[in-house]
Amino acid sequence: MIQGVNHRVVEVTKPECDYFERVIFFVKPEFSAVSEGTLKERASEIAGDAGAPPPTKLRQSRMLLAARLLCAAMFGAAVAVIIGRFAA
């Protein structure tokens, strides 16, 4: 555990979850008196429960990316048409 000037920090370096290499928790000031072992144990439990993002989040981000690319392509085509009309 790392103790700074304003915050106590608990770092879990090898969580059970395959998606994360390291997890950092900032301890609230009102819980700074809790023992280091208790904080590490609770932080390890929470880090182990973390899993992959839900599939709906992944699907939504892919759809958003596709929509952005489509808008960019349409904008580029519109600019090309406008430039073509003025150049002719």
Buried (B, 14 or more C-beta within 10 A) or exposed (E): EEEEEEEBBBEBEEBEBEEEEEBEBEBEEEEEEEEEEEBBEBBBEBBEEBEEEEEEEEEEEEEEEEEEEEEEEEEEEEEEEEEEEEEE
